[in-house]
Amino acid sequence: ASPPAAAEPSVAASPPAAAEPSVAASPPAAAAPSVAASPPAAAEPSVAASPPAATAPEAGGGAPGEGSFGFSDWQTDGPLSIQSEELEAVQKQGTRTLIFRKNVRVQQGELSMQCERLEAYYPAQANQPTRLVATGKVHLVQGTQDAWCDETLYDRRAETLVCRGNARFRDGDNTLRGREIHIDLAKETVNVMGGAEVIIQPEASSMGES
């Protein structure tokens, strides 16, 4: 009798293609701080005064940050104190502008600011400024956070804060810098324009790990 036909060898199935590794999404930008403040009492138009200079606030320092920039941690509650060597008040068609010059120091709660000139703009019949402009070696401090720039513009209506000219923000050991730093307080976004640079130091708990 004829022998049975040999069975055909089976063909191994091709393994499924390996899944592509997922790409971690970048974390959302940190919320920005508010610099809004209640205004000082309005002065008479075109009057210069020389109040004593306030004690210079201490610069921020302390423990390293946690890998993010805590703009939302900035506190702007409490009474506002502004001191300078010179003060000028200008009133025109119901609007008022207070101009502080020389060794200007602003304090509100734990937030402090130093600059060479500060202008506060008040619309007609308003008891709070809608816009603040600080110029000349601007330095803001709260706790472990510092910000430096040549000019700071704060628009209360638009809820925006702009630091222009050699702008730099430091949270502990972490640093954010650029030509301009735009902070949208309503949208909680931060945009850096011109030579943007971010330096985030590793957390202390991860130092020395293999």
Buried (B, 14 or more C-beta within 10 A) or exposed (E): EEEEEEEEEEEEEEEEEEEEEEEEEEEEBBBBBBBBBEBBEBBEEEEEEEEEEBEEBEEBEEEBBEBBBBBEBBEBEEEBEBBBBBBBBBBEEEBBBBBBBEBBBBBBBBBBBBBBBBBBBBEEEBEEBBBBBBBBEBBBBBBBBBBBBBBBBBBBEEBBBBBBBBBBBBBBBBBBBBBBBBBBBEEBBBBBEEEEEEEBEEEEEEEEEE
